[in-house]
Each structure stands twice: as structure tokens, then as C-alpha cells.
């Protein structure tokens, strides 16, 4: 290994996971002169954002675009793929009260979409929620948190069934952390609450969730965002790094508070890869389960209790009967929760008069949806026919793609289990667990990538401040 001062130190880094966060951190490490080895379990790079070729077309694990309110966060990817990266208008829709509206809902759409009696009742319920906020302590679960934000009427109308179906459990069994961190708000209501606060009709402390969904450009290529991650892999290799697919982390070997090697498993068998540092983006419960020596029993039990919601994607090449004219559309009352429409230009679809519809179904690994994708495919087709989007004879191809660890499950009480595991991981001087799965955060792709690099930089700084620990 190289010698020199702490600031000049060059490390041998293993990056576990070749999804967006892992590849971005690996690329930045390689640019800084470190020796990088990326291990990805799947046969293609990109994780949930991967593009998979089937015949003449490319299919993706759901709806993914590069987007950020900060253009500087998009610039690195423009440098990577050049003109192949194109910006699309953020056209999203939601089916609300049996009609399609731009998403997020505006005040006008809410008013036009709701019968007058329901609208008045919803506003009255909202007023009661706002005036009562803060008098009852912290909400115990996601149901209480949403009701305090929007009132019982809007909760029943817009959130209860959809949220329960998405997560597979009643909303009262979901932690309020989900509402704080990731639940999409209603822009019109959030703006109304801010106006009331500015007019001093309610206190700022009663605003609760104040995030308003933006409308920035969505970036992709003619083959989805997968080519961006293929380009990242190529860039890492050009800088002298190694990128392996079809290779999973079987064990993480530690000496005291230091990771010394990673055992990886592929079709060729198992082998050890020594490392100075490990950047892990695999699901953090898996990291805890693979540490050797094993963590203390309470930490291991905490890791075993943390789980993920799985995803089944039904991708169909169709001759559409009607187009949605949106990048993706939310459906509160269909077997799929979200539907993407991929059509040219800029997408390359063959035959060119066709579209690719990508239906996303949340599920649990091992449940009926996961085990019987053919039944799920048939249900998706029936719903698409019922929506008037396709004819039964208009389906030319169907491909089902699975992702076991799509969404960190924010079950009641998960916070203490996660903190127990994170505290143990932080005890290793040359290990960081980051990215969406590695940090157990329900985050967007680009912010997750930049967070992974910031956390990797922090790890390098800690290691650089103790150079004697990393001698050959």
C-alpha cells in the first residue's frame, strides 16, 4: 500500500453494492486516487435504477429519473453521458375522484374534484386538526400524524387506503417517522397552512409537515437512467478500479474495530478481498448479519427485525388505446400504485408506435404477489383494460422484474432497532453504511448518491487523522 502523509494517503476501498449510491461513491474515490473494488450481486449495475434489455427494448425497475432542486447535483452525470442525458418536463398525474389531475394537486383541482359537501367537511376537519395541534403530545403512529396534518376527512379520502396498500399493513402500524421523512404532502394544503401562519391565524409550531413537492426537470436517456450507471462503472474501470457483477458480499471480516477483508461469492466460488475501508450500500440488516465476528446478540436481533417492502414491476410493451401523457401516474384504487408511460421521443421503443407501460406493485418477499407474478401480470392487464389504456390484444410483450429490498419498512419501533445497529456499525473505524438501503432511508436517488459521497469523505477524514492505524 502507498505511503505518505495523512492527506496523501491512498487506500484500498471495497464498495459493497453497485447501485446509484455505491457507484457514485466508488467513482469519487477512484477520482481521488484510491484503489476501488465494487461488488454488485446482480448481473447489471444500477440497483433499483438499472435498465434491463429484453429483446429490442430496455425495461426498468419502475420509474426513475435523475432530479434535484440543485443543478450542480446533476452536472456530474451530464459530464458522464453528454448529450445522451436529456431533461424532461416533470409531468406527473394522480387519479383523484375518478379523474386525472396534475400531481401534486393544486387548490383549484381539489376544489373542482370534490363535491361541495365533502369539500366543506374536509376544510372543517382540517381546521379542527390545525387548531388542535400541539395539545396532545407527539403522535403515536403514522395515522395520528397524518390526521393532525390534514384532518380525518382528507386522511380517509386520500391517504388511508393507499398508504396501507403500499406498505401492506394498517397505517396505525407505521411509524410517524414515515410522515416526517418521506410522505408526499398536499401542496395546496401546505401553502394554505403557511398563509394562515403568516397571517398569525395559527402558530408556526402548528404547521407540521411543510415540504412542498417541486417541479424541477427530470433527467434520463433514451434507454432510461441505467446507461448513467453503466457509464459510472466504465469510468471507475478507466481509473484503475474493479467492478464485478454477479458477486455478493458473503462476510465482512473484522479485527477489533477494523474491517480487514470482505469475503465475496460468485459463480467462481468464494474469495477474500483485503481492504483498508469498506463503503457498504447493501441493506444494513444484511451488513449486520455478515459481520465476523458476529455483533452482540441484541444488535443481531435488531438487524433481524428490520425489514424492507419488496417491489414487483410488470413492464408491458403495448399498442396503447389511450396515452396518459405523463412520466408517471399515481393510482389509488388499482392493483398497481404507480404507472409509468415510456414512449418516444426521447425514449427508443420498438416498434416506434408502441409504448412501454411500467406498473409498480409493492409486496413482500414470499407473498402471493411475489411468488405468482403471472397472476399479478394478469391483474395489471385487467386494470389497464378497465382504465381504457389498452385492449387485451394490444399487449405484445410482458416482463416481470423483482426487487426484494425496495423500500425500508418504517414499522412501529424500528427507530430503536436501527439506532442499535447503526451504533454498532459506527464502532468500526473504517466502515460506513450509506445509500438508500445502507442508511435505511426512503430517499430520492440523487440526494442519496451525494449523501453517500459525503459520508465516505467523512470516513476518509477520520482515517486520515489516525495514519498510524493504517500502516502496511
N, C-alpha and C positions, 0 to 999 in steps of 0.2 A: 504494500500500500504506500501511497505517496507520503512524503514528509513535508515539513514546513511549519509555518506559524499557524495559530488557530484560525486566522482569517483565510489562510491559503489552503487549509486542509481540504482534501478531496476524499470523499467517502464512497464505498461500495454500497449502493442502495438497492434493496428489493422493494418493489411496489406490488402489493397483492391486490389484483383486480384491474382489469383493463377497460373499465367503464369511463365515463367522462372525467370524473374527479381524479381517478388514478392515472389516466393518460396525461392529463394536464399537469399534474404534479411531477410525473416522470419526465415530461418534456422540459419543464423548467429546471429540474435537477440536472438533466443532461446538458442543457444550455449553460448551466453554471459549472460544468466540468466534472460532475460526479459520474461514477460508473453505475449505470441503471440497468436493472433486470426486471421486466414486467411479466407477471404471471396472470393469465386470464383463463378461467375454467372453460368458457365457451369457445367455439371454433371461430367466432368472429369478434372483433373489437367493438366496443361501444356500449356494452351493458344494455340497459333499457332503451337506449337511443340507437341501437345497432340497426343496420339495414341488411336484410337477408334476401339474396337473389333466389327466385323461384321461376324457372323458365325465362321468359323475355322481360320480366318485371322485377322490381325491388319492393319488398314489403317490410314494414317496420313494426316494432313492438309498441303500437299505439301512436299517439300524436305528440311529436317532439319537434321543437324549433329552438334555435338559439335566440334568446331575447333578454334584454336587460335595459333598465332605465338609464344606465351609464354606457354611452357608445364606446368608451375606452375598453370596456369588458368584451366587446365584440371584435375589436380591432385585431387581436392575435389570430382569430380564425379567418378573417379576411386576408391576412398575410399568408396563411397556410394554403388556402384553396383559391385565392384570387377571384377572378370573375365568376367562378363556379358558384360562389356564395351569393345568393340573391335575397333581397328584402321584400317581404310580402306585407300587405296591409293586414293589421290584426283584426280580421273579420271573424268574430265568434258569435254563436247564436245559442239561445235556450228556448226550449218548448215550455211555454207558460200558459196555463188556462187554455190549452188546445190550440195555441197559435205560436208562431215563431217570432222571436224578438232578438234584436242585437243584445249581446251579453258584454258587460253587465247591464242589468235592467236600469233604465232611466226612470225618473219620476213620471214622465209622460206615459211610458209603457206600463208602469204599474197602475196608473190611474185608468188608462184605456183598457187594460186587460182584466180588471177586477170589476165585478158587479158593484153598484153603488153601496148596497148594504154591507157587502164584505169589506169594501174599502173603508167605510166609516168604522166598522167594527175593528179592523186592523189598526187604524190610526188611534182609536181609543185604547186598544190593548197596548200599542207602542207607548202611548203617553203614560199609562199606568206603570209600564216597565221602567221608563226613564225616571219617573218621579220616585219610584221605589228603590232605585239602585243605591247600593251602599248601606241600606238599612238592615240587611240580612246577613252580613258577613260574606265570605268567599263562597261561590257556588261549589257544590259537591261534585258535579259532573258536567258533561257537555250539554245535556238537556237544559239544566238550570242556567248555564252560561248563555246559551242561545236565546232562551226566553227572556233573560234580563236585557239582552241586546235589542231584540226585535219584538218582544211581546208574544203571548201564547198564540194569537191568531196567525201571525206570519210564520211562527215556528211550525205549527200544524200544516200550514199551506205549502211552505217552500222547503223546509229543512228536515222534518222528522222522518218521513218515509225514505227520502233519497239518501240521507246520511246513514240510516240503519241498513239500507240495502247495500250501500257502498262498503260499509265496514263489516256487515254480516252479523251484527249484534244490535240490541236496542240502544238508543242514544244515551240512556242513563248509565250504560256500562262503558261509556267512552270518557276518557279524562278531559277535563276542561282545558288542558294544555293544547288539545287539538284546535279548539276555538281560538286560543291566544296565538298560536303559531301559524295555522295554515287554512282555517276555514274561510272560504271566499265570502266577502261581505256583500251587502246590497248597496251599491254606490249611492243610489238616491236617498236611502235612509241615513247613510253615513254623512252625506252632505247636509241633510236636514238637521241632524244632531249637532253638527258643527255650527250651523246658523243659529240654532237655539242657544248654544253655549256662548257664541259671540254676543247675542242679544241678552245674555245673562238670565235667560229663562230657565236654563239648567246649568249646573256647575260643570266645569271641565272634567271633574272627577267622575261624572256620570256618563261620559262618552263611551267608555269601554273600548271595544274594537274600533279603530279609526282608519285602518288601511283601506285605501280606495284603489281598485284594480285599474292599472294604467292601460294605455293604448299604443304602446311603442311597437315598432316594426318587429316582425318575426322573420328570422333568417333561416334559410335552408338551401339545399341544392336540388337539382333535377332528380336526384336519387335519394332524397331525404337527407337527414343530418349524418347518417352513417359515414359518408365519404370524409367528413371532417375528422372523424376518429381514426379512419384508415390513414389519413394524411398525418395525424399525430404519431401513429405507430411508425410510419415511414421516416418521419423527422427524427424520432428517437433512435432509430437504427442508423441513420446517416451520422448522428452524433456519437456513434460507437456503442449505443446501448443494445440490449437484447429484449425482444418482445416475443413471448411464447403464448400461443393459444392452445386450447385443449389441455391445459395444465392447471391443476388446482393446488391450493395450499393444503397439505395434509397435516403438518405440525409446525409449530414455532418453537425452536429450541433456545432455552434461556440459561444463562449463568448468572445467578443472583438477580440483579436489577438490569441486566443487559441481554438483549437478543443477540445470539451469536450466529444463528443459521435458520434457514427455512427449509423444511422438507416438502418437496413438491412431487406430485403424482401425475403421470401422463400415461399414454398407451405404451410408452417405452419402459415404464416402471417408476420406481421412486429414487430420488437422489437429494442430496443436501446442497444448498447454495449458501455459503458463508456470506455474512453481510455486516456492515457497520451500523446500518439503520434500516428500519422497516417502516414503510408507509403502507398501512392497511386500509383498503376501502371495501373489503369483504364485509358481510353483515357482522356487526360487532359481537352478537352472540356466538357466531362461529369462531371468531378470533379467540374469545374466552375459552371455548371448548377445545381449541387446538394448542393452547399454551402448554409447554412442557418445561419444568414440572407444572402440574395442573394447579390452578388457583385454589385457594381455600374453599371448602365445601359451600359456605354461604354465598360466595361470589359465583361459583359454578351454578348453584341453584338459581341465582338471579339471572344469569345468562340463559339458562334453560327456560325461564318463564317469559323472556322477551320474545316476541314473535312478529311476523310480517303477514300482511294481506297479499295474496297472490293475484296474478293477472292472467287471464286468457284473452288473447287477441284473435278475433275472427276477421281475417282480411279477405275481401272478395273482389275479384275482377268482374265488373258488371257493365252491361249496357244500360245506363240509367234511364228511368222513365221520367224522373224529375231531379233536378240538382238542388242542393241546399245552398250553394254559393257561399260557403263558409269554410274556414280552415278546420274547425270542428264545432260540433253542436252538442249541447247537454240535453239528455232526455230523462226526465224524472220518472217516467212510467213505462219504460221498456226493459227488456232483459239486459240490454247494454246501457251503461251510464253515460257513455260519450261516443260520438261517431265522427270520424274524420273523413273528409272527402278529398282525395288526391286526384287531380286532373291537370292536364297540360293546357297552356304553359304555366309555370316553368317545368312542372313535372313531366317526365318521359313515361308515358303509358302506352302499352301496345296491346291491342290495336288503338290508334290515337283517338277514336271516337268513344272509347270506353273510359270509365273511372275506376279507381280503387277505393272501396269503402272499408274503413278500418274501425271495427266495432270492439270496444273495450268492455270486458266483463270482469269485475272483481270476484274473487273466490278464495277458497282455502285449499292449500295443497292437500290432495287426497279426498276432497269432497266430490259431489256428483258432477259439478261443472268441470272440475279439473280432470276427473277420471273418464268422463264421457264427452269429449269435445265435439263429437259428431252430433249429439243431442243439442248441445249449445249452438252449433252451427245451424241446425235446422230451426231452432227458436229464433235466432238472429234473422234468418231469411224470412220467416213468417212476420216478424215485426217490421222488417223493411218493406215487405209487400203491403202490410197494413198501413204503413205511413205513406204509401203511394210513391216510394222512391224507386222501386224496381218491379219488374214482373218476374214470376218464378222462372221463366225461361231465359231471363236476362243474365243469369249468373254463369260466367264462363269458367272461373276458377275459384277455389276456396282454399285458404291455407290457415291453419291454426298454430299460433305461437304461444308459448308458455313462459312466464317469469314467476318463479316461486317467491321472490323477495322484492315485491314491487313497492309496497307502502309500509313503513314502520307502523306497527299497531299500537295506538295510544290507548291501551286498556287502562281501566282504573288501577291506580297504584304502580304503574310502570315506572314512574319517576324515581322511586327509591331503588328499584332493581337496576335501572340504567346508571344511576349515580354510583351504586356499589361497584358495578363493572367498570365504569369509567375511572373511578378512583384507583382501582387495581391496575388498569392499563397505564394510567399516568405514573405509576410507580416504576415503570421501565424507562430508563434514561434515553434509549434510542428507538422508541416506538411511538407512533401516533396512529390513531384510528380516526379516519375522516371520510368525507363524502357522504352521500345520502344514506347509504346502508351502514357505513362505518361510524358515523356520528349519530345514527338513529334519528335522523331529521327529515321531515317531509318538506324538502326544499326544491326550488326550481334548479334547472341544470346549470346555467351559467354561474349564478351565485355559489352553488355548491363546488364548482370547479375552482373558482378563485379562493374560496374558503380553504379548500384542500391545500392550495399552494401557500397561503398564509400560515396555516398550521404546520406545514412542512418547514417553512422558513424559521418559525419559532423553535422547532425541534433542532434545526441546524445551529441556531444561535446558542441553544442550551448545550449542545455537544461541543461547539467551538469554544465555549467558556471553560471547558474542562479537558483540554487537549491531552493531558497525561493519561486519561482513561481510554484513549483510543489509539494507543501505540500498537505497533505490529506485535 
